[in-house]
Amino acid sequence: MTESLCRILHTSDIHLDNRVAEQGGHSAAQSGLIKVIDKALELEVDLFLLAGDLFDHNRVKTHCTDFAREQLGRLSCPVVMISGNHDCMNEQSVYHRFDPRDAGDHVYFISEIQGGVVDLPMLGVSIWGRGIVDHHPDHKPLGFVPERAQDDGWYIGITHGYYVDRGAQMYSSLITPEEIERCQLDYLALGHVHVFSEMTHGQTRAAYSGSPNKDQGVKEETAAYVELIPDHGAQISRVVL
């Protein structure tokens, strides 16, 4: 087990669109992104995870991507992010004209079709991530998770899909308990479901962060605060923004 404490704020499903509030204010989505980044700064986290659907669709305009870049640039800790089903990496993807890494060298965008790994040795952490190219029943978000390296670092996953403990085969991008257990991750950051929830299968602790966007039908705007504690593993807390 690693000897390094790592503090993480995990968010997803912000759903930025082209709306801007009247009289120079912020839309619910813009406000949600501001709040979750404010919380990361307040908690002085070591790592910020964004598990998909930063944008509500791939037709967002330049003022929307500029706002996202500005907000991501407020952070100095590493940011690791993926695409979701709303901002998927298809031919029309917003990410073909907007590169989140333009916000700074601290931003890592995992865009490989079968996923990729970001190593952060200064934190003692490796992060595997896989976003969505096409949201359909055959897409398996946890289909290509590499085995953890034989070292003493933390191993984290980040993906976007629908967790089911039984049935529900009509849904797309399914994630099952068996797949979560097989990953052998210390923490799995999930996106897609807008309400905070957590689950444990085998040694893997996983959570949906919920959405910070009040227009997504949520009663409370939330994020997940995760502490990776030596000899104890992942401790997950629901944070109301």
GIHU-V399529 format. One record per residue. N is the residue number from 0. SS is DSSP state (h for helix, s for strand, l for the rest). OMEGA is omega in whole degrees, -180 to 180 (999 if undefined). NEAR is the number of other ideal C-beta (glycine too) atoms within 8 Angstrom. Layout:
n;ss;omega;near
N;SS;OMEGA;NEAR
N;SS;OMEGA;NEAR
This chain:
n;ss;omega;near
0;l;180;6
1;l;177;9
2;l;-176;6
3;l;172;11
4;l;178;7
5;s;-180;12
6;s;-171;13
7;s;165;16
8;s;-176;17
9;s;177;13
10;s;176;14
11;s;170;17
12;l;178;16
13;l;173;16
14;l;172;13
15;s;175;13
16;l;-175;11
17;l;-179;8
18;l;173;6
19;l;-178;7
20;l;180;9
21;h;175;4
22;h;173;4
23;h;179;4
24;l;-179;6
25;l;172;8
26;l;179;11
27;h;179;9
28;h;178;14
29;h;179;12
30;h;179;11
31;h;179;15
32;h;177;15
33;h;-178;10
34;h;-176;11
35;h;176;14
36;h;173;13
37;h;-179;8
38;h;177;12
39;h;178;12
40;h;179;9
41;h;-178;6
42;h;-179;9
43;l;-177;5
44;l;179;11
45;l;-172;8
46;s;179;14
47;s;-179;14
48;s;178;15
49;s;-168;13
50;s;171;17
51;l;-179;19
52;l;167;15
53;l;179;12
54;s;-178;15
55;l;179;10
56;l;-176;8
57;l;-178;11
58;l;-178;7
59;l;-175;12
60;l;-173;7
61;h;-179;5
62;h;179;8
63;h;178;12
64;h;176;12
65;h;178;8
66;h;179;11
67;h;179;15
68;h;-180;12
69;h;-178;9
70;h;177;10
71;h;179;13
72;l;177;8
73;l;-179;7
74;l;174;12
75;l;177;3
76;l;176;10
77;s;175;12
78;s;177;14
79;s;-173;14
80;s;179;15
81;s;173;18
82;l;175;13
83;l;179;17
84;l;179;11
85;l;179;11
86;l;-173;14
87;l;-175;14
88;l;176;10
89;l;-176;8
90;l;-178;4
91;l;-171;6
92;l;173;11
93;h;-176;11
94;h;171;12
95;h;178;7
96;l;176;5
97;l;178;10
98;l;-179;6
99;h;-179;14
100;h;175;9
101;h;178;7
102;h;179;12
103;l;-179;9
104;l;-180;4
105;l;-176;9
106;s;178;12
107;s;180;10
108;s;-179;10
109;l;-173;15
110;l;-179;9
111;l;-175;7
112;l;-179;5
113;l;178;6
114;l;-180;12
115;s;-176;9
116;s;173;9
117;s;178;11
118;s;178;7
119;s;-175;11
120;l;180;6
121;l;177;4
122;l;-175;11
123;l;-172;12
124;s;166;14
125;s;-178;13
126;s;170;15
127;s;178;14
128;s;175;15
129;s;177;16
130;l;-176;14
131;l;171;16
132;l;176;9
133;l;-178;7
134;l;-178;8
135;l;-175;7
136;l;-179;8
137;l;179;4
138;l;-180;12
139;l;-176;8
140;l;-179;12
141;l;-175;14
142;l;-173;8
143;l;-179;7
144;l;178;12
145;l;174;6
146;l;180;5
147;l;178;8
148;l;179;7
149;l;177;3
150;l;-174;4
151;l;-179;6
152;l;174;11
153;s;178;13
154;s;-175;12
155;s;174;15
156;s;177;15
157;s;-179;16
158;s;-172;18
159;s;-180;17
160;l;-172;14
161;s;180;11
162;s;175;14
163;s;177;10
164;l;174;5
165;l;175;4
166;l;177;4
167;l;-178;8
168;l;179;6
169;l;-179;4
170;l;178;9
171;l;176;10
172;l;-176;15
173;s;175;14
174;s;-176;13
175;s;176;9
176;h;-179;8
177;h;179;7
178;h;179;11
179;h;180;17
180;h;-176;11
181;h;-178;9
182;h;-178;11
183;l;177;10
184;l;172;15
185;l;177;11
186;s;177;16
187;s;180;14
188;s;-176;18
189;s;171;16
190;s;174;17
191;l;178;15
192;l;-170;11
193;l;180;9
194;l;-180;9
195;l;172;10
196;s;178;9
197;s;180;10
198;s;178;10
199;s;176;7
200;s;-173;9
201;l;179;8
202;l;-175;8
203;s;170;15
204;s;-175;13
205;s;178;14
206;s;160;16
207;s;-178;15
208;l;-167;16
209;l;-178;17
210;s;174;15
211;l;-176;13
212;l;-175;14
213;h;178;8
214;h;179;8
215;h;176;9
216;l;-178;4
217;l;177;12
218;l;179;2
219;l;176;6
220;l;-172;12
221;s;170;15
222;s;177;13
223;s;175;18
224;s;-174;14
225;s;173;15
226;s;173;11
227;s;-169;15
228;s;179;9
229;l;178;8
230;l;179;4
231;l;-179;5
232;s;-175;9
233;s;174;10
234;s;-172;8
235;s;179;11
236;s;174;8
237;s;-178;9
238;s;175;10
239;s;-174;6
240;l;999;10
